[in-house]
Amino acid sequence: MMTNPTIPKLNFSPILPLIPQNVAVIGAGAAGLVAARELRREDHKVVVFERENKVGGTWVYNPSTESDPLGLDPTRVVIHSSLYASLRTNLPREVMGFRDYPFVAKNGAQRDPRRFPGHVEVLEYLNNFETDFGLIELVRLGAEVRRARLEGGKWKIRSRMRVGEELDEVYDAVVVCNGHYTEPRIAEIPGIETWPGLQIHSHNYRSPEPFQGQVVILIGSSASAVDICRDIAGVAKEVHIASRSVTVGTIGKLPGHNNMWLHSMIESAHGDGIVVFRDGSAVCADVILHCTGYKYNFPFLDTNGIVTVDDNRVGPLYKHVFPPLLAPLLSFVGLPRKVVPFALCEIQSKWIAGVLSGRVLLPSSDEMMADVEAFYRTLDASGIPKHYTHYIGDSQFEYNDWLASECGYPPSEEWRKEMYSAAIKNMEVRPETYRDEWDDEDLVAQAHEDFKCFSKGNGNLSQ
Ligand SMILES: Cc1cc2nc3c(=O)[nH]c(=O)nc-3n(C[C@H](O)[C@H](O)[C@H](O)COP(=O)(O)OP(=O)(O)OC[C@H]3O[C@@H](n4cnc5c(N)ncnc54)[C@H](O)[C@@H]3O)c2cc1C
């Protein structure tokens, strides 16, 4: 079914005078760029702080790794991106792109026309987004926010430029877009302190060569874990995957691979190099690679304890965006996980921009807090652990559509929802080849029909 693809620049008839705000956006990845665009569309004055020398966040591949391969040493120089060299997207490009800036294949030396392109293509797309919407003038590159603190109803932002000097400024509102794939979470393994091998977090994995001839245990079953174990299996002597989500009958050698085994979680590690799994099997390993995810981290943010990170729950946050007591002057873009990030960040940003200008109204702080508490009770009642608070996965389109209705924007296109489900199913059915074989050509055709109205020059790319 086709939906109306025409997305207006702003769909409202203001009753109140709109109030432009001075807004600091922290981070110029996909979230920060789209937040900047939406804020400027509502006439806010925007500065985007970006500590790196390029925009694109995660998608700026960095071949270097951190001094501590586990990423735990607080004194290490942090490398932002967790990309590995071979990474191709795990979503089809039609689904992955912003709603009103389709991620279509382009001609050019750096371009990758594949439906699940390599990471360089995603960075090119974000660079094109920045250029086409004239966002360059809003971004301060090499400017790290060291502290953001609310004082007397205004945000005091202290930033440090790469060259060293610090700057203190005052803003009305802060939008946090600092990403959440940089601060590693690692697995707790009894006996690990005596185990003599090398431990690495996937944040510091770039390519398989260092694992030549090694026995590697990889912990995890996320999309990255699946990619990395196949990357490594090409050169390693053995790859053993330790996963929480194994089912009876799947443990053992993986079909189609002669040096890869699936195990249950690790039970213990020992001084002689042996690692024992809960299923009773054991191997003598050289490396443990933790593909165990990341922690939310906002080292610069001082809210006087109003917003905390507790077991990876950032809260309290109304709809994963606004802390009830600080709304709308503080907001977060891109916290939900297991989602299609770009489109979600886009609609969250429209909501934030509309709320800041007074076009879109929020409930009272008490009502928002009651909503958050009810949400936490629902999670508890369903037995969902705190650290899954922001895993909205299956309800992401419902979430996006609720936000869209709040700010007068059409709901997600039917083809996008169907294509997302088809891609997830295809990944399960064809784990080795899903990026190159699919059955949803009809949905691709519908997407391209919709995309026709977004070609540059037809008025829809207005700033
Ligand atoms: C290995 C991997 C594979 C992925 N694959 C896909 C995929 O196939 N498809 C998909 O859609 N998504 C994928 N993602 C998710 C990806 O993170 C999102 O697509 C998107 O990049 C998130 O954008 P963001 O702006 O929220 O965060 P980021 O891209 O992380 O950007 C945050 C920015 O904030 C900056 N920053 C941080 N702290 C400060 C500070 N104090 N001051 C100033 N600047 C600061 C950082 O330098 C960075 O530029 C993947 C993620 C990873 C890690």
The ligand as an SDF file (V2000), in Angstrom:
LIG
                    3D

 53 58  0  0  0  0  0  0  0  0999 V2000
   29.3790   -1.1430   14.6530 C   0  0  0  0  0  0  0  0  0  0  0  0
   28.1140   -0.3680   14.3990 C   0  0  0  0  0  0  0  0  0  0  0  0
   27.3430   -0.6500   13.2820 C   0  0  0  0  0  0  0  0  0  0  0  0
   26.1690    0.0560   13.0240 C   0  0  0  0  0  0  0  0  0  0  0  0
   25.4390   -0.2340   11.9050 N   0  0  0  0  0  0  0  0  0  0  0  0
   24.3370    0.4890   11.6270 C   0  0  0  0  0  0  0  0  0  0  0  0
   23.6020    0.2710   10.4070 C   0  0  0  0  0  0  0  0  0  0  0  0
   23.9340   -0.6050    9.6150 O   0  0  0  0  0  0  0  0  0  0  0  0
   22.5360    1.0620   10.1540 N   0  0  0  0  0  0  0  0  0  0  0  0
   22.1310    2.0450   11.0270 C   0  0  0  0  0  0  0  0  0  0  0  0
   21.1710    2.7470   10.7240 O   0  0  0  0  0  0  0  0  0  0  0  0
   22.8020    2.2580   12.1820 N   0  0  0  0  0  0  0  0  0  0  0  0
   23.8770    1.5190   12.5020 C   0  0  0  0  0  0  0  0  0  0  0  0
   24.5760    1.7610   13.6630 N   0  0  0  0  0  0  0  0  0  0  0  0
   24.0550    2.7310   14.6360 C   0  0  0  0  0  0  0  0  0  0  0  0
   24.6890    4.1190   14.4830 C   0  0  0  0  0  0  0  0  0  0  0  0
   25.2760    4.4210   15.6750 O   0  0  0  0  0  0  0  0  0  0  0  0
   23.6540    5.1280   14.0730 C   0  0  0  0  0  0  0  0  0  0  0  0
   23.3470    4.8830   12.7130 O   0  0  0  0  0  0  0  0  0  0  0  0
   24.0710    6.5950   14.1440 C   0  0  0  0  0  0  0  0  0  0  0  0
   25.3600    6.7450   13.6810 O   0  0  0  0  0  0  0  0  0  0  0  0
   23.9170    7.2030   15.5270 C   0  0  0  0  0  0  0  0  0  0  0  0
   24.1590    8.5800   15.4030 O   0  0  0  0  0  0  0  0  0  0  0  0
   24.3470    9.5310   16.6650 P   0  0  0  0  0  0  0  0  0  0  0  0
   24.4770   10.8890   16.0980 O   0  0  0  0  0  0  0  0  0  0  0  0
   23.3010    9.2510   17.6630 O   0  0  0  0  0  0  0  0  0  0  0  0
   25.7010    9.0910   17.3620 O   0  0  0  0  0  0  0  0  0  0  0  0
   27.2300    9.1290   16.7720 P   0  0  0  0  0  0  0  0  0  0  0  0
   27.1870    8.7750   15.3610 O   0  0  0  0  0  0  0  0  0  0  0  0
   27.9490    8.2870   17.7180 O   0  0  0  0  0  0  0  0  0  0  0  0
   27.6240   10.6560   16.9210 O   0  0  0  0  0  0  0  0  0  0  0  0
   27.8670   11.2780   18.1500 C   0  0  0  0  0  0  0  0  0  0  0  0
   28.8000   12.4460   17.9370 C   0  0  0  0  0  0  0  0  0  0  0  0
   28.9390   13.1820   19.1610 O   0  0  0  0  0  0  0  0  0  0  0  0
   30.2820   13.6180   19.2870 C   0  0  0  0  0  0  0  0  0  0  0  0
   30.5530   13.8870   20.7130 N   0  0  0  0  0  0  0  0  0  0  0  0
   30.5110   13.0040   21.7400 C   0  0  0  0  0  0  0  0  0  0  0  0
   30.7720   13.6340   22.8940 N   0  0  0  0  0  0  0  0  0  0  0  0
   30.9880   14.9380   22.6000 C   0  0  0  0  0  0  0  0  0  0  0  0
   31.3040   16.0910   23.3760 C   0  0  0  0  0  0  0  0  0  0  0  0
   31.4500   16.0180   24.7080 N   0  0  0  0  0  0  0  0  0  0  0  0
   31.4520   17.2700   22.7490 N   0  0  0  0  0  0  0  0  0  0  0  0
   31.2940   17.3690   21.3950 C   0  0  0  0  0  0  0  0  0  0  0  0
   31.0060   16.3040   20.6100 N   0  0  0  0  0  0  0  0  0  0  0  0
   30.8440   15.1070   21.2050 C   0  0  0  0  0  0  0  0  0  0  0  0
   31.0860   12.4710   18.7190 C   0  0  0  0  0  0  0  0  0  0  0  0
   32.3810   12.8610   18.3450 O   0  0  0  0  0  0  0  0  0  0  0  0
   30.2070   12.0500   17.5250 C   0  0  0  0  0  0  0  0  0  0  0  0
   30.5770   12.7360   16.3500 O   0  0  0  0  0  0  0  0  0  0  0  0
   25.7560    1.0690   13.9380 C   0  0  0  0  0  0  0  0  0  0  0  0
   26.5320    1.3510   15.0680 C   0  0  0  0  0  0  0  0  0  0  0  0
   27.7060    0.6510   15.2920 C   0  0  0  0  0  0  0  0  0  0  0  0
   28.5270    0.9860   16.4990 C   0  0  0  0  0  0  0  0  0  0  0  0
  1  2  1  0
  2  3  1  0
  2 52  2  0
  3  4  2  0
  4  5  1  0
  4 50  1  0
  5  6  2  0
  6  7  1  0
  6 13  1  0
  7  8  2  0
  7  9  1  0
  9 10  1  0
 10 11  2  0
 10 12  1  0
 12 13  2  0
 13 14  1  0
 14 15  1  0
 14 50  1  0
 15 16  1  0
 16 17  1  0
 16 18  1  0
 18 19  1  0
 18 20  1  0
 20 21  1  0
 20 22  1  0
 22 23  1  0
 23 24  1  0
 24 25  2  0
 24 26  1  0
 24 27  1  0
 27 28  1  0
 28 29  2  0
 28 30  1  0
 28 31  1  0
 31 32  1  0
 32 33  1  0
 33 34  1  0
 33 48  1  0
 34 35  1  0
 35 36  1  0
 35 46  1  0
 36 37  1  0
 36 45  1  0
 37 38  2  0
 38 39  1  0
 39 40  1  0
 39 45  2  0
 40 41  1  0
 40 42  2  0
 42 43  1  0
 43 44  2  0
 44 45  1  0
 46 47  1  0
 46 48  1  0
 48 49  1  0
 50 51  2  0
 51 52  1  0
 52 53  1  0
M  END
$$$$
